């Protein structure tokens, strides 16, 4: 990582745990990748939209239940969802989404 003068940017070691905890490196990598791929005309607005979307979706709880074949994981998920008010997405829904992608046009 460097600035316009090709000097290496340094980060104080005590900042690293915060950056890793909040996945800041991943966020900046994703922002840079999307900028290069999309090449928007208004790059500031584009970044603002990505960050707005990231802020809205960051606090969404996600739970994945993996169970042995002897346990009905879907039923366990449905029971948990009654308390947590989460939506249960089963294997059939995922397979349907993979086989029939929704067009965003």
C-alpha positions in Angstrom: 0.0 0.0 0.0 1.5 3.4 -0.9 0.6 7.0 -1.5 1.3 9.1 -4.6 5.0 9.4 -3.7 5.4 5.6 -3.5 6.2 5.8 0.2 5.0 2.8 2.1 2.1 3.8 4.4 2.6 2.6 8.0 -0.1 1.7 10.5 0.6 1.8 14.3 0.4 -1.8 15.6 -2.3 -0.9 18.2 -4.7 0.0 15.3 -4.5 -3.5 13.7 -6.9 -5.3 16.1 -9.6 -2.7 15.4 -9.1 -2.9 11.7 -9.3 -6.7 11.8 -12.3 -6.8 14.1 -14.4 -4.5 11.9 -13.0 -6.0 8.7 -11.8 -2.5 7.4 -9.2 -4.1 5.2 -11.9 -6.2 3.5 -14.1 -3.2 3.1 -11.5 -1.2 1.3 -10.5 -4.1 -0.8 -14.1 -4.6 -1.9 -14.5 -0.9 -2.6 -11.4 -0.8 -4.7 -12.4 -4.0 -6.6 -15.9 -2.7 -7.3 -14.5 0.7 -8.5 -12.2 -1.1 -11.0 -14.8 -3.5 -12.2 -17.8 -1.0 -12.5 -15.8 2.1 -13.4 -18.7 4.4 -12.6 -18.8 8.0 -14.0 -19.4 9.4 -10.5 -17.1 7.4 -8.3 -17.9 9.4 -5.1 -21.7 8.7 -5.5 -20.9 5.0 -6.3 -18.8 4.6 -3.1 -21.5 6.4 -1.1 -24.1 4.0 -2.4 -22.0 0.9 -1.6 -21.2 2.2 1.9 -24.9 3.0 2.5 -25.9 -0.5 1.5 -23.1 -2.0 3.7 -24.3 0.1 6.7 -27.9 -1.1 6.2 -26.9 -4.8 6.0 -24.1 -5.0 8.6 -26.4 -5.5 11.6 -28.5 -8.2 10.0 -28.2 -11.4 12.1 -27.3 -14.5 10.1 -27.5 -18.0 11.5 -26.5 -21.2 9.7 -27.6 -24.5 11.2 -25.6 -27.6 10.2 -27.0 -30.8 11.5 -26.4 -34.5 11.2 -28.8 -36.5 9.0 -30.5 -37.8 12.1 -31.6 -34.3 13.1 -34.2 -32.3 11.1 -32.2 -29.1 10.9 -35.1 -27.3 9.1 -37.5 -28.0 12.0 -34.8 -26.8 14.5 -34.4 -23.6 12.4 -38.2 -23.0 12.4 -38.4 -23.4 16.1 -35.5 -21.0 16.6 -37.0 -18.5 14.2 -40.2 -18.3 16.3 -38.1 -16.7 19.1 -35.6 -14.7 17.0 -38.1 -13.6 14.3 -35.6 -14.6 11.6 -36.5 -15.9 8.2 -35.8 -19.6 7.6 -34.2 -20.3 4.2 -34.1 -24.0 3.5 -32.1 -26.1 1.1 -34.9 -26.1 -1.5 -35.1 -22.3 -1.6 -31.3 -22.0 -2.1 -31.3 -24.6 -4.9 -34.2 -22.9 -6.6 -32.3 -19.6 -6.5 -29.3 -21.2 -8.0 -31.3 -22.9 -10.7 -33.5 -19.9 -11.5 -31.6 -16.7 -10.9 -33.6 -13.5 -10.7 -32.9 -10.9 -13.3 -31.9 -7.4 -11.9 -32.7 -5.6 -15.2 
